[in-house]
Amino acid sequence: MNQPVQNQEFSSIRLQCVRCQKALPWNTTEYRCACGGLLEVHQLNKGTPASRELFHQRIGSRLPVDQSGVWRFREWIVPVLESQIVTHPEGGTRLYARSDLSAYAGIEDLHFKHEGENPSGSFKDRGMTVAITMAKMLGAKRVACASTGNTSAALAAYAAHAKIQSVVFLPAGKISKGKLSQAVAYGAKCLAVRGDFDTAMNLVNSLAHKLGLYVVNSVNPFRLEGQKTIIWEMLQQLDWKVPDWIVVPAGNLGNTSAFGKALLEAKEWGWIDRLPKIASIQAAGANPFYQSYAKQFASFESVNAETIATAIRIGNPVNFEKGRRAIEATAGVVAQVNDSEILAAKKAIDRAGIGCEPASACTLAGIRNLVSEGIIGKKERVVAILTGNILKDSEAVFLESGKNENSIVEIDAHPDAVERALQ
């Protein structure tokens, strides 16, 4: 059984409500303030420009915590002892540039950071290494999440590593087999809830205290601290030269929120000299953030979500307040793309030899539209975040290819049959 750990170094952080600014202790088991606002980690230990050299030195280290693209930045995540960290390691994902994808988008300088290269196949591992480390620190007996698939896979993998029981709440019949098989294989207790993701999320929240569940959805502020490192690692890869735009798929708005926080901290601490703009791209069938943005964030209404991009099939994003702050702070935009545009962009990414799940392709589809509308300049530098591996939604490959193009051809075992098939 995990026992709570007392760590005096945790005086360097505190939890703070994003709405009323009330401070709470780091080890609270609440995920919201009494006023209803979300909590976030407030870093009292400020970085300096010299911190960047420390990160560079760690790249060549053989220590797992230094090899991790999350814990390489550990002083500004959570100040845990190295022996307490639960890591695979994660991060270290690459930046890709392809001329055909730049041409597809209509810009000259386009890079893709592929978070599908993480151990469980998505960006969720970056947040989960921190969330499960905190669960271990707090002595949690059970960890839980609602999931469209990727969170459940990451949770199950890291909980198995930490030897903590994991429980995942999944919308029944709406999870790809690839993602579901990961949660099952890693030993999670999988509960298929009759309803959508938001129904499952509400169920988790209502039972968390009663069943002693440590919730690791992006309502958990420590998870977002891990996801900040997507930005910091990308900036390090670009030698801290800031792109003009960072484009990200938007579902529950965890990444949008984490990216905004990471950029504001990097600017405050002198790691970068200006802020890039964030473009959050939603699927048109799951677009509550876009609808609110179109009304200058004057109001927010949830939607009944339906889209081929299952990873962002979320109608009531928990991180709306944090996401709005990120867009406003970076003078960013929110856009939407339809399923046809998503599949066309996915096909382009796949044919470039990179590959991604449908939700990731929202980035390329969104960039193409924003360039066409004159919002993104053709000579601006853009970094798009691919959030999940192509195998996460392998069924979508056959949707994008159609019945005639690059379909599987069954032939007789005869040379003439091969020649005919290749004509």
C-alpha positions in Angstrom: 0.0 0.0 0.0 1.2 3.5 -0.8 1.8 5.7 2.2 1.6 9.5 2.0 5.0 11.2 1.8 5.9 14.4 3.6 8.2 16.6 1.5 9.3 20.0 2.8 10.4 21.0 -0.7 6.7 21.3 -1.7 6.8 24.7 -0.1 7.9 25.9 -3.5 4.5 25.4 -5.0 0.9 26.0 -4.0 -2.5 25.5 -5.6 -4.4 28.5 -6.5 -7.9 29.1 -7.8 -8.0 30.6 -11.3 -11.2 32.4 -10.5 -10.9 34.0 -7.0 -7.1 33.5 -6.5 -7.6 31.7 -3.2 -4.5 29.6 -2.2 -4.8 26.0 -1.2 -2.2 23.5 0.1 -0.6 21.2 -2.5 -2.0 18.1 -1.0 -5.6 18.9 -1.1 -7.9 16.3 -2.6 -10.2 18.9 -4.1 -10.1 19.7 -7.8 -12.1 22.9 -7.5 -12.2 25.9 -5.2 -15.3 26.5 -3.1 -16.2 29.3 -5.6 -16.3 26.7 -8.4 -13.1 27.7 -10.1 -10.5 25.3 -11.2 -7.2 25.0 -9.4 -3.7 25.4 -10.9 -0.2 24.9 -9.7 1.5 28.3 -8.8 5.3 28.1 -9.1 7.0 30.0 -6.3 10.4 28.9 -7.6 11.1 31.2 -10.6 13.2 30.1 -13.4 15.9 32.2 -15.0 17.5 32.4 -18.5 20.3 30.2 -17.1 17.9 27.4 -16.5 17.9 26.6 -20.2 21.6 25.5 -20.0 20.6 23.0 -17.2 18.0 21.5 -19.5 20.5 21.2 -22.3 23.0 19.5 -20.0 20.5 16.9 -19.0 19.8 15.7 -22.6 23.0 13.7 -22.6 22.4 12.1 -19.2 21.7 8.4 -18.7 19.4 9.0 -15.7 15.7 8.1 -16.5 14.5 11.4 -15.0 16.9 13.4 -17.3 15.9 11.3 -20.3 12.3 12.1 -19.6 11.0 15.1 -21.7 8.9 16.0 -18.6 11.2 15.5 -15.6 14.1 17.2 -17.4 12.2 20.3 -16.4 11.4 19.0 -12.9 12.2 22.1 -10.8 9.3 23.8 -12.5 6.9 20.9 -12.5 6.7 19.6 -9.0 9.7 19.3 -6.6 9.5 15.6 -5.9 12.6 13.5 -5.0 13.9 11.6 -8.0 13.2 8.3 -6.2 9.5 9.1 -6.0 9.0 9.8 -9.8 7.0 7.3 -11.8 8.4 7.6 -15.4 8.8 5.3 -18.4 10.4 7.8 -19.5 8.2 9.9 -21.7 8.6 12.9 -23.9 11.6 13.3 -26.2 9.2 13.5 -29.2 10.5 14.7 -32.5 9.8 17.7 -34.8 9.0 16.8 -38.4 9.1 19.0 -41.5 7.7 17.9 -44.8 7.6 20.0 -47.9 4.4 18.4 -49.2 2.6 19.2 -45.9 3.8 22.8 -46.0 2.4 23.0 -49.5 -0.9 21.4 -48.4 -1.2 24.0 -45.7 -0.1 26.9 -47.9 2.9 28.0 -45.8 6.6 27.8 -46.0 7.7 27.0 -42.5 5.7 24.2 -40.8 6.8 21.7 -38.2 4.9 18.9 -36.6 5.7 17.8 -33.0 4.5 14.2 -32.8 3.3 13.4 -29.3 2.1 10.0 -30.6 5.7 8.9 -30.0 5.1 8.8 -26.2 5.1 5.3 -24.5 1.4 4.7 -24.6 1.0 6.5 -28.0 -0.3 10.0 -27.0 0.5 13.2 -25.2 -1.4 12.0 -22.2 1.8 10.3 -20.9 3.3 13.7 -20.1 0.5 14.6 -17.8 0.1 11.1 -16.4 3.7 10.7 -15.2 3.1 13.8 -13.0 -0.4 12.8 -11.9 0.5 9.3 -10.9 3.7 10.5 -9.2 1.4 12.8 -7.1 -1.0 10.0 -6.5 1.9 8.0 -5.1 3.0 10.9 -3.0 -0.5 11.3 -1.5 -0.9 7.6 -0.8 -3.8 7.0 -3.2 -5.2 3.5 -3.3 -7.1 4.0 -6.6 -6.7 6.3 -9.5 -9.5 7.0 -12.0 -10.5 8.8 -15.1 -13.2 9.3 -17.7 -11.8 8.8 -21.1 -12.4 8.9 -24.9 -9.5 6.4 -25.0 -6.0 8.0 -24.7 -6.3 9.0 -21.0 -7.4 5.5 -20.1 -4.4 4.0 -21.9 -1.9 6.3 -20.2 -3.5 6.0 -16.8 -3.5 2.2 -16.9 0.2 2.1 -18.0 1.5 4.4 -15.3 -0.8 3.1 -12.6 0.6 -0.4 -13.4 4.1 0.9 -13.1 3.3 2.5 -9.7 1.3 -0.6 -8.6 -1.9 1.4 -7.9 -5.3 0.1 -8.9 -6.7 2.0 -11.9 -10.4 2.4 -12.8 -11.5 3.9 -16.2 -14.9 5.1 -17.1 -15.5 4.9 -20.9 -18.5 5.9 -23.0 -20.0 2.5 -24.0 -19.4 1.6 -27.7 -17.5 4.8 -28.5 -13.9 3.9 -27.9 -11.6 2.5 -30.6 -10.4 -1.0 -30.1 -6.8 0.1 -30.2 -7.2 2.4 -27.2 -9.5 0.1 -25.3 -7.1 -2.8 -25.7 -4.3 -0.8 -24.0 -6.4 -0.1 -20.9 -7.4 -3.8 -20.7 -3.9 -5.0 -21.3 -2.3 -2.8 -18.6 -4.8 -4.1 -16.1 -7.3 -1.3 -15.6 -10.8 -2.0 -14.3 -12.8 -0.8 -17.3 -16.4 0.4 -16.8 -18.4 1.1 -20.0 -20.9 3.8 -19.1 -24.1 4.1 -21.1 -23.7 7.7 -22.3 -21.1 10.0 -23.7 -17.7 11.2 -22.3 -19.4 14.0 -20.3 -21.8 11.6 -18.7 -18.8 9.4 -17.7 -16.9 12.4 -16.4 -19.8 13.5 -14.2 -20.0 10.0 -12.8 -16.3 10.0 -11.9 -16.6 13.4 -10.2 -19.7 12.4 -8.2 -18.0 9.2 -6.8 -14.4 10.4 -6.3 -14.7 11.1 -2.5 -17.0 8.2 -1.7 -14.8 5.6 -3.4 -11.5 7.2 -2.7 -10.6 7.8 -6.3 -7.7 10.1 -7.2 -9.0 11.7 -10.4 -6.4 12.2 -13.1 -8.4 13.9 -15.8 -7.2 17.3 -16.8 -9.3 18.8 -14.0 -6.3 17.6 -12.0 -3.9 20.6 -12.0 -0.8 18.5 -11.7 -1.5 16.7 -14.9 -1.4 20.0 -16.8 2.0 20.7 -15.3 3.3 17.7 -17.2 1.7 18.8 -20.4 3.4 22.2 -20.2 6.6 20.4 -21.2 5.3 19.8 -24.8 5.9 23.5 -25.2 9.2 23.8 -23.3 10.7 20.8 -25.1 9.6 22.2 -28.5 11.2 25.5 -27.7 14.4 23.8 -26.6 14.4 21.9 -30.0 14.1 25.2 -31.8 17.0 26.7 -29.7 14.4 28.8 -27.9 13.5 30.6 -31.1 9.8 31.3 -30.8 7.4 30.2 -33.6 4.7 32.6 -34.7 1.9 30.1 -34.1 1.3 26.9 -32.1 -1.6 24.9 -33.3 -3.3 22.2 -31.2 -6.4 20.0 -31.3 -9.0 21.1 -28.7 -11.3 18.8 -26.8 -11.2 19.1 -23.0 -8.8 22.0 -23.5 -6.1 20.6 -21.3 -3.4 21.2 -23.8 -4.6 24.7 -24.7 -4.6 25.5 -21.0 -1.2 23.9 -20.3 0.4 25.6 -23.4 -0.8 29.0 -22.3 0.6 28.5 -18.8 3.9 27.2 -20.1 4.3 30.1 -22.5 3.5 32.8 -19.9 5.9 31.2 -17.4 8.7 31.0 -20.1 8.2 34.6 -20.9 8.2 35.7 -17.3 11.3 33.8 -16.5 13.3 35.0 -19.6 13.3 31.7 -21.5 11.7 33.4 -24.5 11.4 37.1 -25.5 7.8 37.0 -26.9 4.7 35.0 -26.9 3.5 33.0 -29.9 -0.2 32.8 -30.7 -2.1 29.7 -29.9 -4.7 28.3 -32.4 -7.0 25.8 -30.8 -8.8 23.7 -33.4 -12.1 21.9 -32.7 -14.1 19.4 -34.7 -17.3 21.1 -36.0 -19.3 18.3 -34.3 -17.7 19.0 -30.9 -17.2 22.7 -30.9 -18.4 24.5 -27.7 -15.1 26.3 -27.3 -15.3 27.6 -30.9 -18.9 28.7 -30.4 -18.0 30.6 -27.3 -15.0 32.2 -29.0 -17.3 33.3 -31.9 -19.3 35.3 -29.3 -16.1 36.9 -27.8 -16.4 34.4 -24.9 -19.5 36.2 -23.7 -21.2 32.9 -22.9 -20.6 29.2 -23.0 -23.0 26.3 -23.8 -22.2 22.6 -23.9 -23.0 20.6 -27.0 -23.9 17.0 -27.9 -20.6 16.0 -29.4 -20.2 13.8 -32.5 -17.2 13.6 -34.7 -14.8 11.1 -36.3 -12.1 12.7 -34.2 -12.9 10.5 -31.1 -10.1 11.9 -28.9 -11.8 15.3 -28.9 -15.4 14.2 -28.9 -16.2 16.2 -25.9 -19.2 18.6 -25.5 -18.5 20.2 -22.1 -14.7 20.8 -21.7 -13.7 21.1 -18.1 -10.9 23.5 -18.8 -12.9 26.2 -20.5 -11.8 29.0 -18.1 -8.1 28.1 -18.4 -8.4 27.6 -22.2 -10.0 31.0 -22.6 -7.2 32.6 -20.6 -4.6 31.0 -22.9 -6.3 32.2 -26.1 -6.7 35.7 -24.7 -3.2 36.0 -23.3 -1.5 34.9 -26.5 -3.9 36.8 -28.8 -4.8 33.5 -30.3 -7.7 32.1 -32.2 -10.2 29.2 -32.0 -11.3 27.5 -35.3 -13.4 24.5 -36.3 -13.0 21.9 -39.1 -15.5 19.4 -40.3 -14.9 15.6 -40.5 -14.2 15.6 -44.2 -11.5 18.2 -43.7 -10.1 16.2 -40.8 -9.9 13.0 -42.9 -8.3 14.8 -45.9 -5.6 16.3 -43.6 -5.0 12.9 -41.9 -4.5 11.3 -45.3 -1.9 14.0 -46.2 -0.1 13.4 -42.9 -0.2 9.6 -43.3 1.0 9.8 -46.9 3.9 11.9 -45.7 5.1 8.9 -43.7 4.3 10.5 -40.4 0.8 9.3 -39.5 -1.6 10.3 -36.8 -5.0 9.7 -35.3 -7.9 11.8 -36.7 -7.9 14.3 -33.8 -4.3 15.2 -34.5 -5.1 16.0 -38.1 -7.4 18.9 -37.0 -4.1 20.9 -36.8 -3.2 20.6 -40.4 -6.9 21.1 -41.5 -7.1 24.2 -39.3 -3.8 25.7 -40.5 -4.9 25.3 -44.1 -8.2 27.1 -43.4 -6.5 29.9 -41.3 -3.9 30.5 -44.0 -6.7 30.7 -46.6 -8.5 33.2 -44.4 -5.3 35.3 -44.1 -5.1 34.8 -40.3 -1.9 32.8 -40.5 0.7 34.4 -42.8 2.3 32.3 -45.5 5.8 33.2 -44.3 5.1 32.7 -40.6 6.6 29.8 -38.7 4.0 27.3 -37.4 4.3 24.3 -35.1 1.5 21.9 -35.1 1.0 19.4 -32.3 0.1 15.8 -33.3 -1.4 14.4 -30.2 -1.8 10.7 -31.0 -0.3 7.7 -32.9 -1.9 6.5 -36.1 -2.7 3.1 -34.5 -4.9 4.7 -31.9 -7.8 4.9 -34.4 -6.6 2.5 -37.0 -10.2 2.0 -38.4 -10.0 5.6 -39.6 -7.3 4.7 -42.1 -9.9 2.8 -44.2 -12.4 5.7 -44.0 -9.8 8.1 -45.4 -8.8 5.7 -48.2 -12.2 4.9 -49.5 -13.2 1.8 -51.4 -11.0 2.4 -54.5 -7.9 4.3 -53.6 -5.1 2.2 -52.1 -7.6 -0.5 -51.1 -6.4 -4.0 -50.2 -6.4 -6.2 -53.4 -6.8 -9.9 -53.0 -4.9 -11.9 -55.8 -4.1 -15.4 -56.8 -0.5 -16.6 -56.0 0.6 -16.1 -59.6 3.1 -13.6 -61.2 0.5 -12.4 -63.8 -1.9 -11.5 -61.0 0.8 -9.4 -59.3 1.5 -7.5 -62.6 -2.2 -6.8 -63.1 -2.6 -5.5 -59.6 0.3 -3.1 -60.0 -0.9 -1.6 -63.3 
